[in-house]
Amino acid sequence: MTSHPPPKFMLSSLVTQDLAGLSPIQTIMKMTEERTIRNLGLDPKNVISFGGGWCNHNAPQKLQQIYQEICTDKHLFHQSGRYSAILGDHQCRTELAHFEQTIFNMHNITADNILIGQSSTQLFHDLLRVLANPGEPVCVLDPTYANYINAIKCALPRSLIQYIPALNPLTWTYLEAEQYSLQQLETHCKKGARILVIPVPDNPTSQIPSQSFLQGCYDILAQHNGFLILDMAYETLYFNNMPPCFSWSPEDKPHLITLHTNSKWLSSLGRRLGWIEAAPPIIQGLEKINESVILSPDTLHSMTTARFLQQTLENNQLKQYLSGLRKLYKNTAQVLINALTKNLDWLYLPPAGGLYTCCPTPNHIPPFEFSETLLRATGVLVIPGNGFGPSMNHAIRLSYGPLCYHHKRICEGIERIATHLSTTN
Ligand SMILES: Cc1ncc(COP(=O)(O)O)c(C=O)c1O
């Protein structure tokens, strides 16, 4: 048999140049894979991971029961195999509006403000395509959710990413100079930026920007005919008072767009379903992109979500479930903070919600080197901060979300780090 040389494919400059190398998200996903852990000679059972950016609570039994009902009923199962409308199943969009009214006191919202997609990841990419042209700059906070960076590169080639300062790496304080950050946003808007995206609560810091800061951002973007995108992936996981911006409606604030997902609150990361809330012209623009990217969102998840909301909103079941969830993650966050305070003299950001905290690496060690050495030596996995923004170039992210039912593991993980550092320093 003659052997042929491997073909030299010509691929786009997007994948060969702009997105070349491992992205921060690929790095995170790979570091947490069982195969990677085994390749390092570690037994996954002994590894304590503060790596995963996910919730680990059990999904509500009612949700499981509704999936079962649909799957065992011949007519409903058949119906779940049909395409839904490009905008998404109407019943589900109506129930999602009802969810906003009942859980977050949002008054001015209807199904016309909602479009369903495969996930908030897909919808963020498509939203960028709706709002801006390639080359237009996009603002993010420093630090921010690492996945935004490549999403912007994919959706808007040649667009500059402009960081608005949030975390001060010297004092380890968050948005301590709001006016300065707002001025930076204004400067970028004067140079053509029209988009700022902020997760509330935030990934990776678990902070919630003040209402005055968010209102300031909204006003600046509205003045420049731009958009404030609030990513609500962690909206049900606020630990103290509900942030007032959760009741902001896109009808009252037309320059506001919010991104939502079933991933975290319903523990449905793999049952992909997300939605966007926005003014109707933006929803109509998104419908055009949904059509060519996914054609139609998942009908089984939409039917189940609609039925779940129908059966749990009015009788208060969902409110109770969410209040239990907030307590679970707030307690879990506290266990991590107590363990850090007791065992390590690290700076950290006290979580106001969400799943994470961030700490500077000891002695300014580059975070990748620190994480790898730590994993090999102790079997404890933390996430290097590079990729979340320049302020995290000497920092790590610790996630307590996957350990919400395993508080002892949190304590053990932090103790292992402390023992390792005390013997190596
Ligand atoms: C801020 C933020 N937005 C979106 C997502 C992903 O959401 P989805 O599962 O809907 O793609 C994540 C996942 O970690 C996240 O942290």
The ligand as a MOL file (V3000), in Angstrom:
LIG
                    3D

  0  0  0     0  0            999 V3000
M  V30 BEGIN CTAB
M  V30 COUNTS 16 16 0 0 0
M  V30 BEGIN ATOM
M  V30 1 C -21.5220 33.7490 33.5290 0
M  V30 2 C -21.8690 32.5150 32.7720 0
M  V30 3 N -22.6820 32.6030 31.7120 0
M  V30 4 C -23.0390 31.5100 31.0050 0
M  V30 5 C -22.5730 30.2600 31.3380 0
M  V30 6 C -22.9660 29.0770 30.4930 0
M  V30 7 O -24.3380 28.9480 30.3840 0
M  V30 8 P -24.9960 27.8340 29.4240 0
M  V30 9 O -24.8440 26.5260 30.1220 0
M  V30 10 O -26.4110 28.2580 29.2820 0
M  V30 11 O -24.2570 27.8680 28.1320 0
M  V30 12 C -21.7210 30.1140 32.4260 0
M  V30 13 C -21.1760 28.7910 32.7960 0
M  V30 14 O -20.3780 28.6200 33.6490 0
M  V30 15 C -21.3570 31.2660 33.1620 0
M  V30 16 O -20.5270 31.1920 34.2020 0
M  V30 END ATOM
M  V30 BEGIN BOND
M  V30 1 1 1 2
M  V30 2 1 2 3
M  V30 3 2 2 15
M  V30 4 2 3 4
M  V30 5 1 4 5
M  V30 6 1 5 6
M  V30 7 2 5 12
M  V30 8 1 6 7
M  V30 9 1 7 8
M  V30 10 2 8 9
M  V30 11 1 8 10
M  V30 12 1 8 11
M  V30 13 1 12 13
M  V30 14 1 12 15
M  V30 15 2 13 14
M  V30 16 1 15 16
M  V30 END BOND
M  V30 END CTAB
M  END
